[in-house]
Amino acid sequence: MKMNSNWLFRGVLLALMTLLALPIAAQDDMGGMGGVVREGNWGGDPNTFNGTLSNDSVSALVINRQDIDFIAIDPETETPAPGGRRGMAASWEYDETGTVLTIHLRDDIFWSDGTPITSADYVYSTDSIRSGDTPSTRASMFLESGGSIQTIEAPDDKTLVITLGVDSDEDGVLEPNCAALISDVVQGFTGIIPAHAWQEAIGEDFALMADHEYNQAPPVSAGPFMFSEFRPGEQVTMVANQSFSDALMGYVNPSAWVLQTVADHDTEVDRFLAGDFAIVSPPQARNQELRDNPDLQIFETTATGVTMLMFNLADPTNPQNGLDEDGNHIDQGFHPLFGDLRVRQAIAMATDKDAIIEGVLQGEGLAAHANTFPRSWAYPPDLEGYPYDPDGALALLNEAGWADADGDGILEATADNEFVPAEENDGDYEFRFRLATNAGNPAREQIGQITVDQLGEIGIIVEFEAIDFGTLVGEIVGQEFDAIIVGAGNGLEPDGSLNAWYGPGADVVGSGLNAVSFYTPRFDELLTAGRTVEGCDQAARAEIYSEAYEILAHDLPWLTYYNAVVVWAANPNVEGWDPFAFNARWNMDAWNIITAES
């Protein structure tokens, strides 16, 4: 069942109204009386507690307990919220050119040591990234690294002026970039760092930041919790920050948040069921087990990421960048199999996505037809993929010049085949290809085996191999592969994933994510149009991206399999849990963990 996302919150609001009638001293005395929130972690130790350096999910989880965001995201609507809770920005506006963004900061937010949070914190954080002297992977938000931000100025403590946009014709004149607010300004880094603390420690010598002790023991925080202890391989402990400006109850109710290391995902679930942890999101194979437990609080949503098969569309013997130095498209040649759209369509028709979802996820997924997710504001409401039709697939392959002429059960290229090189097509050129994925990912390995069986039924030989992840990444960016099964994430801004995975500028041998070398003029026009809508009207942008997703669903640079169903569960002793798909922990500062002693 899906949890009603309002009933618990109404209880929190009622409690808040009651507390507002109490003297301030009484409210302060009640802070930290809500018990310890414990969670399990099977993803390894956090690499850093520094939001400018974070690049792993465990670090982000910890940093999100201790810090606030630059611009708040409403957890229910998943859109930027001026003056929103846990955000620095009170409001913002663009100038008439659409390229100068002025952001006004809140004056009621403070670090845990009482220091006001100001524009200096944002400037120091971004300067450290832009310097190139730290091991940050977040420089991509700046214009010189492919992002949108050109300059950042702070005319006073509560104002920031950011010049940003896109120079599509490389004439030095910026054009509006509607995607920049989310892609670069909001998601540029995980958390703001305290300028006053870091300046005292290292000044402006950002090269000293990489190995500084503050990365493992931050001195001050802005969020509901602040650092207490980190025992590598065991746990992270954070205690309530009663200076947290946006506490729902006027104070942080839990006394602490503890992230304990466990051996694996199943162990985390087992310990949750034993009562050790407050919440958990299990592997799909255990979703139903938790649903069937009448004592648990359950919330369901759909993952934003997709699992998919990448088709190499270009000549794998001659990998090339997508664009030349002048920005003109370079002819990529054709993959002898997947360069033909009919072949990709036939493989989609021979793939039973429902069987994959059932076999791999025990039914815990939704068939995906493009690289997006159903609750996105840009999701096309009528998006459809190719139907499962093996007979139709075989007919399409015959039309494309593939037939089993010798009756051995394997398709061979016929004289009508326009994509297999003539010198190789001697009638014995079999339809076989290598399919790879990363070893150690059971879901993707299962999909690979299912693909061997399903395509084998129509005469296609799939040579499946699970290899080391680092080796796989090298094969992807090297662009010499046939097909690869991977997963792709999606953020709140559709432009980010569309450009990163399908834009011609991302077709860079050795580094770009558009390793399949997908290119169509209309799709590229849509990418530009989506970034430059006058006034950045979301409805107008949604129409543009809907067409882009329709092109992807038709042209199949990827065969997308599914968005997995995600289940969150809370133990019955967790009061005040009110999850949203975007953030299951957004109101943790108001949780109450009931214990036997309570």
C-alpha positions in Angstrom: 0.0 0.0 0.0 1.1 3.6 -0.5 1.4 5.6 2.6 -0.8 8.7 3.0 1.7 11.5 3.0 -0.4 13.9 5.0 -1.6 12.2 8.1 1.7 12.1 9.9 2.5 15.6 8.9 -0.8 16.9 10.3 0.3 15.3 13.6 3.6 17.2 13.4 1.8 20.5 12.7 -0.5 19.9 15.6 2.4 19.4 17.8 4.1 22.5 16.5 1.0 24.6 17.2 1.0 23.3 20.7 4.6 24.1 21.2 4.3 27.6 19.9 2.1 28.4 22.9 5.0 27.3 25.3 7.6 29.7 26.6 10.8 29.8 24.5 12.9 28.4 27.3 10.5 25.4 27.6 10.9 24.7 23.8 14.7 24.8 24.1 14.6 22.4 27.0 12.6 19.9 24.9 15.1 19.8 22.1 16.9 16.5 21.6 14.3 14.5 23.5 13.2 12.5 20.5 15.7 9.7 20.7 18.5 8.6 18.3 17.7 8.0 14.6 19.8 5.1 13.4 20.3 4.0 9.8 22.3 1.2 8.1 25.0 1.8 5.5 26.3 -0.9 3.1 27.9 1.4 0.7 31.3 1.9 2.4 32.6 4.8 4.3 31.9 8.4 3.3 34.9 9.8 1.4 34.4 13.3 2.8 32.2 15.6 4.8 33.0 18.5 2.5 30.2 19.3 0.1 32.5 20.8 -2.5 34.5 17.6 -2.7 31.7 15.0 -2.4 31.2 12.6 -5.3 29.7 9.5 -3.7 26.2 8.7 -2.4 27.3 7.9 1.2 29.1 11.2 1.5 26.1 13.0 0.1 23.8 11.2 2.6 25.9 12.4 5.5 26.4 15.9 4.2 22.7 16.3 3.7 22.2 15.8 7.5 24.7 18.5 8.4 24.3 21.2 5.7 21.6 23.2 3.9 21.2 23.8 0.2 21.8 27.0 -1.8 18.3 27.0 -3.3 15.7 24.8 -1.5 13.8 22.2 -3.5 10.2 21.6 -2.4 10.1 17.9 -1.5 6.6 17.5 -2.7 6.7 19.4 -6.1 10.4 18.7 -6.7 10.8 22.3 -7.9 12.9 25.2 -6.6 11.3 27.0 -3.7 12.1 30.6 -3.0 12.6 31.1 0.7 12.1 27.4 1.1 13.1 25.3 4.1 16.8 24.4 4.3 17.7 26.8 1.6 19.9 29.9 1.5 18.0 31.8 -1.2 14.9 33.9 -0.2 14.1 34.9 -3.8 15.7 35.5 -7.2 15.1 37.1 -10.5 16.7 37.3 -14.0 17.5 40.5 -15.8 15.9 41.3 -19.2 18.6 39.3 -21.1 17.9 36.2 -19.1 21.6 35.8 -18.4 22.1 37.7 -15.1 20.6 36.0 -12.1 20.3 38.0 -8.9 19.7 36.0 -5.7 18.7 37.5 -2.4 19.7 35.4 0.6 17.7 34.8 3.8 18.7 36.8 6.9 17.5 34.2 9.4 20.0 31.4 8.8 23.1 30.7 10.9 26.0 28.2 11.3 26.0 26.1 14.4 28.5 28.5 16.1 26.1 31.4 15.6 27.8 33.0 12.6 25.4 34.3 9.9 25.3 32.4 6.6 26.1 34.9 3.9 27.1 35.4 0.3 30.7 34.9 1.4 30.0 31.2 2.1 28.7 30.6 -1.5 31.6 32.6 -3.1 34.2 30.8 -1.0 32.7 27.4 -1.8 32.6 28.1 -5.6 36.0 29.7 -5.6 37.5 26.6 -4.1 36.0 24.5 -6.9 36.9 26.9 -9.7 40.4 27.2 -8.5 41.4 23.8 -9.8 43.5 23.3 -6.7 41.2 20.8 -5.0 40.2 17.3 -6.1 36.6 18.5 -6.7 34.7 17.0 -9.6 32.2 19.9 -9.7 33.9 22.4 -11.9 31.6 21.4 -14.7 29.1 24.1 -13.5 31.4 26.8 -14.8 31.4 28.1 -18.4 35.0 27.2 -19.1 34.3 23.5 -18.2 31.1 23.1 -20.2 28.6 24.6 -17.7 26.8 27.9 -17.6 28.2 30.0 -14.8 30.5 32.8 -16.1 30.9 35.1 -13.1 29.8 35.3 -9.5 29.7 38.6 -7.6 28.6 39.4 -4.0 27.7 43.1 -3.8 26.7 42.6 -0.1 26.3 39.9 2.5 22.8 39.0 1.3 23.1 39.4 -2.5 24.7 37.3 -5.2 24.8 38.2 -8.9 25.5 35.3 -11.2 26.1 35.7 -14.9 25.3 32.5 -16.7 24.0 31.2 -20.0 25.2 29.3 -23.0 27.4 30.4 -25.9 25.9 28.2 -28.6 27.6 29.9 -31.5 30.8 30.6 -29.6 30.8 34.3 -30.4 31.4 35.3 -26.7 27.8 36.4 -26.2 25.8 34.4 -23.7 22.2 33.3 -24.4 19.7 32.3 -21.7 20.0 28.8 -20.4 16.8 27.7 -18.6 18.5 24.5 -17.4 21.2 26.4 -15.5 19.3 27.1 -12.4 19.0 23.5 -11.5 21.9 21.9 -13.4 24.6 24.4 -12.3 23.4 26.8 -9.6 21.4 24.3 -7.5 23.2 21.0 -8.2 26.7 22.5 -8.5 27.7 20.9 -5.2 26.2 18.9 -2.3 26.5 21.5 0.5 27.9 25.0 1.2 31.0 25.0 3.3 31.6 27.7 6.1 33.9 30.3 4.7 34.8 31.8 8.1 36.0 28.4 9.4 38.0 27.4 6.3 39.5 30.9 5.8 40.8 30.7 9.4 42.3 27.3 8.6 43.7 27.7 5.1 43.0 31.2 3.9 42.7 31.2 0.1 45.2 28.5 -0.4 42.7 25.9 -1.7 45.5 23.4 -2.4 45.5 22.8 1.4 41.9 21.7 1.4 42.3 18.2 -0.1 43.9 16.7 2.9 42.6 19.0 5.7 41.2 17.4 8.8 37.9 19.4 8.4 37.0 17.0 5.6 36.7 14.2 8.1 35.6 16.4 11.1 33.7 19.5 10.0 33.8 22.2 12.8 30.4 23.8 12.2 27.2 22.9 10.5 24.1 24.6 9.1 21.6 21.6 9.0 19.8 19.8 11.7 22.8 17.7 12.8 26.5 18.4 13.4 29.5 16.2 13.4 30.4 14.2 16.6 32.4 11.2 15.6 33.6 9.1 12.6 34.9 5.6 13.1 35.8 4.2 9.7 34.3 0.9 9.0 31.9 1.3 11.9 29.7 4.4 12.0 29.2 8.1 11.7 27.6 9.9 14.6 26.1 13.3 14.4 24.3 15.2 17.2 21.4 17.6 17.1 22.2 21.1 16.1 19.9 23.3 18.1 21.0 26.3 16.2 19.3 24.8 13.0 17.3 27.7 11.7 14.4 25.7 10.0 13.5 23.2 12.7 9.8 22.3 12.2 9.2 22.1 15.9 11.3 25.1 16.9 14.1 22.7 17.8 15.7 19.5 16.6 13.7 16.7 18.2 16.1 13.7 17.8 19.2 13.8 20.0 21.4 12.3 17.3 21.7 10.6 13.9 23.9 7.5 13.6 24.9 5.8 10.3 26.1 2.3 11.1 28.1 0.2 8.6 26.7 -3.2 7.7 28.0 -6.0 5.5 25.5 -5.8 2.7 22.0 -4.6 1.7 20.2 -7.7 3.0 22.0 -7.4 6.3 20.7 -3.8 6.5 17.1 -5.0 6.0 17.5 -7.8 8.5 18.7 -5.4 11.2 15.9 -3.0 10.3 13.4 -5.7 10.9 15.1 -6.5 14.2 14.4 -2.9 15.2 18.0 -1.6 14.9 17.3 1.0 12.2 14.6 3.6 11.8 14.1 3.4 8.1 15.3 1.4 5.1 14.9 1.1 1.4 15.3 -2.6 0.6 16.5 -4.4 -2.6 13.5 -5.0 -5.0 13.5 -8.7 -4.1 12.4 -7.8 -0.5 9.9 -5.1 -1.3 6.9 -7.5 -0.9 8.3 -8.9 2.3 8.2 -5.4 3.9 4.8 -4.6 2.3 3.4 -7.8 3.9 4.5 -6.7 7.4 1.5 -5.0 9.0 3.5 -3.3 11.6 5.6 -1.2 9.2 5.0 2.2 7.7 5.3 1.9 3.9 5.9 4.4 1.1 6.4 3.6 -2.6 7.7 5.5 -5.5 9.5 4.9 -8.8 13.3 5.3 -9.3 14.4 8.2 -11.4 17.2 6.2 -13.0 16.8 3.6 -15.8 18.5 0.4 -16.7 19.2 0.1 -20.3 21.3 -1.3 -23.2 23.5 1.1 -25.2 23.8 0.4 -28.9 27.0 1.7 -30.6 25.6 3.4 -33.6 29.0 4.4 -35.1 31.8 2.5 -36.8 33.5 0.8 -33.8 36.8 0.4 -35.8 37.1 4.2 -36.2 35.9 6.1 -33.1 35.6 9.8 -33.6 34.4 12.9 -31.7 31.0 14.1 -32.6 32.0 17.6 -33.5 35.1 19.1 -35.1 36.9 22.2 -33.8 34.3 24.5 -35.6 31.4 22.7 -34.0 30.4 20.9 -37.2 29.2 17.3 -37.1 31.7 14.6 -38.0 30.5 11.7 -40.1 30.7 8.7 -37.6 30.2 5.9 -40.1 27.9 3.1 -39.1 28.1 0.1 -36.9 27.5 -2.9 -39.2 24.6 -4.1 -37.0 23.2 -1.3 -35.0 23.7 1.5 -37.5 20.5 0.3 -39.1 17.5 1.7 -37.2 15.4 -1.3 -38.3 17.8 -3.6 -36.5 17.5 -1.6 -33.3 13.7 -1.6 -33.6 13.7 -5.4 -34.2 15.8 -6.0 -31.1 13.4 -3.9 -29.1 10.5 -5.9 -30.4 12.2 -9.2 -29.6 12.8 -8.0 -26.0 10.1 -8.9 -23.5 10.5 -6.1 -20.9 7.8 -7.6 -18.7 9.6 -10.9 -18.5 12.8 -9.0 -17.6 11.0 -7.0 -14.9 9.5 -10.1 -13.5 12.6 -12.2 -13.6 15.1 -9.6 -12.4 12.9 -7.4 -10.1 10.2 -9.9 -9.2 7.8 -7.5 -10.9 9.1 -4.5 -9.0 9.5 -2.1 -11.9 7.8 -0.1 -14.7 8.7 -0.6 -18.4 10.7 2.5 -19.5 10.7 3.8 -23.1 13.2 6.6 -22.8 15.8 8.0 -20.4 13.3 9.7 -18.0 11.0 8.8 -15.1 7.2 9.0 -14.9 6.8 11.8 -12.3 9.2 14.2 -14.2 7.5 17.4 -15.2 8.9 16.8 -18.7 7.6 13.2 -19.0 5.5 12.7 -22.2 2.1 11.4 -21.0 1.6 9.2 -24.0 5.1 7.9 -24.4 5.1 4.4 -25.9 7.7 1.9 -26.8 7.8 -0.9 -29.3 5.5 -3.9 -28.6 6.9 -7.3 -27.8 6.5 -9.1 -31.1 9.2 -11.6 -32.0 7.6 -12.5 -35.4 7.4 -8.8 -36.3 11.0 -8.4 -35.2 12.1 -11.2 -37.5 10.2 -9.7 -40.4 11.9 -6.4 -39.8 15.3 -8.0 -39.8 14.5 -9.8 -43.1 13.7 -6.4 -44.5 17.0 -5.0 -43.2 18.9 -7.8 -45.0 19.2 -10.5 -42.4 17.9 -14.1 -43.0 18.6 -17.7 -42.0 19.3 -18.9 -45.5 21.1 -22.1 -44.5 18.6 -23.1 -41.8 21.2 -23.3 -39.0 19.1 -21.1 -36.7 21.5 -18.1 -37.0 20.7 -15.0 -39.1 23.2 -14.1 -41.9 23.6 -10.9 -43.9 22.0 -11.1 -47.3 23.0 -9.4 -50.5 20.4 -6.7 -49.7 22.2 -5.7 -46.5 23.4 -2.1 -46.8 25.4 -1.8 -43.5 27.7 -4.9 -43.5 30.8 -4.0 -45.5 30.6 -5.5 -49.0 34.0 -7.1 -48.7 32.9 -9.0 -45.5 29.4 -10.0 -46.7 30.1 -13.3 -48.3 26.8 -14.9 -47.2 28.4 -16.2 -44.0 28.4 -12.9 -42.0 26.5 -14.0 -39.0 24.4 -11.7 -36.7 26.4 -11.9 -33.6 27.6 -9.3 -31.2 29.3 -8.9 -27.8 27.2 -7.6 -24.9 29.0 -6.5 -21.8 28.1 -5.2 -18.3 29.8 -4.7 -15.0 30.5 -7.9 -12.9 29.0 -8.0 -9.5 25.7 -6.3 -10.4 23.2 -9.3 -10.3 20.4 -7.4 -12.0 22.5 -6.5 -15.0 24.0 -9.9 -15.2 20.5 -11.5 -15.2 19.4 -9.1 -18.0 22.4 -10.2 -20.0 21.5 -13.8 -19.7 17.8 -13.1 -20.5 19.0 -11.2 -23.6 21.0 -14.1 -24.8 17.9 -16.3 -24.6 15.4 -13.8 -26.0 17.5 -12.8 -29.0 18.6 -16.3 -29.6 15.0 -17.2 -30.4 15.1 -15.1 -33.5 18.6 -16.1 -34.7 20.8 -13.5 -33.0 23.9 -14.8 -31.2 24.8 -12.7 -28.2 28.2 -13.2 -26.6 27.5 -11.9 -23.1 30.3 -11.0 -20.7 30.4 -9.4 -17.2 33.7 -7.6 -16.7 35.3 -5.3 -14.1 33.5 -1.9 -13.8 36.6 0.1 -14.5 37.3 -1.9 -17.7 33.7 -1.5 -18.7 33.9 2.3 -18.4 37.0 2.3 -20.5 35.2 0.4 -23.2 32.3 2.8 -23.1 34.3 6.0 -23.5 36.6 4.2 -26.0 33.6 3.7 -28.3 34.8 0.4 -29.7 32.1 -1.7 -28.1 29.0 -3.3 -29.7 26.4 -3.1 -26.8 26.6 -2.5 -23.1 24.1 -2.8 -20.2 24.4 0.0 -17.7 22.2 2.2 -15.5 21.7 5.9 -16.0 20.5 8.4 -13.4 18.2 11.4 -14.0 18.0 14.6 -12.1 15.2 17.2 -11.7 16.4 19.1 -14.8 15.9 17.0 -18.0 18.4 19.0 -20.0 21.2 17.6 -17.9 20.8 14.0 -18.7 19.7 14.7 -22.3 22.8 16.7 -23.1 25.1 14.5 -21.2 24.0 11.3 -22.8 22.9 12.4 -26.3 24.3 15.8 -27.1 26.9 16.0 -29.9 29.2 17.9 -27.6 29.2 14.8 -25.3 30.4 12.5 -28.1 34.1 12.7 -27.1 36.3 9.7 -27.5 37.9 8.9 -24.2 35.6 10.9 -21.9 32.1 11.8 -23.3 29.0 10.0 -22.2 27.4 10.1 -25.7 29.5 7.0 -26.4 26.8 5.6 -28.8 27.4 8.6 -31.1 23.7 9.5 -31.4 23.0 12.4 -33.6 19.9 13.8 -35.4 19.5 17.5 -36.4 16.0 17.7 -35.0 17.0 16.4 -31.6 19.8 18.9 -31.3 17.5 21.7 -32.2 15.2 20.6 -29.4 18.1 20.6 -26.9 18.8 24.2 -27.8 15.2 25.2 -27.8 14.6 23.7 -24.4 17.4 25.8 -22.9 16.3 29.1 -24.5 12.6 29.3 -24.0 11.6 32.9 -23.4 10.9 33.4 -19.7 11.9 29.7 -19.1 8.2 28.8 -19.0 8.1 25.2 -17.7 5.0 24.2 -19.8 6.6 25.3 -23.0 9.8 23.5 -22.1 7.8 20.3 -21.3 6.4 20.3 -24.8 9.9 20.6 -26.3 11.3 17.8 -24.1 8.3 15.6 -24.8 9.2 15.6 -28.5 12.8 14.9 -27.6 11.8 11.8 -25.6 9.6 10.7 -28.4 12.6 10.8 -30.8 14.6 8.7 -28.3 11.8 6.2 -28.0 11.6 5.9 -31.8 15.3 6.0 -32.7 16.5 3.8 -29.9 20.1 4.8 -29.3 19.4 3.0 -26.0 17.0 0.2 -25.4 15.6 1.2 -22.0 14.3 -1.6 -19.8 12.7 -0.2 -16.6 12.4 2.2 -13.8 12.6 0.2 -10.6 9.9 0.4 -7.9 11.4 1.9 -4.8 9.9 1.0 -1.4 10.7 2.9 1.8 9.8 1.4 5.2 9.9 2.9 8.7 9.6 1.0 11.9 6.4 1.5 14.0 8.3 3.4 16.7 9.2 6.2 14.2 6.7 9.0 14.8 6.5 11.9 12.3 7.9 10.2 9.3 6.3 11.9 6.2 8.2 10.8 3.1 8.1 12.2 -0.4 9.6 10.5 -3.5 12.2 13.2 -3.7 13.3 13.0 -0.1 12.2 10.4 2.4 14.1 12.2 5.2 13.1 15.8 4.6 11.5 16.3 8.1 13.9 14.2 10.1 14.4 17.0 12.6 10.8 16.4 13.8 11.0 12.7 14.1 10.4 11.0 17.5 11.9 7.6 18.1 9.9 5.8 20.7 11.9 3.5 23.0 10.9 1.2 25.9 12.1 4.0 28.2 10.0 6.7 26.5 
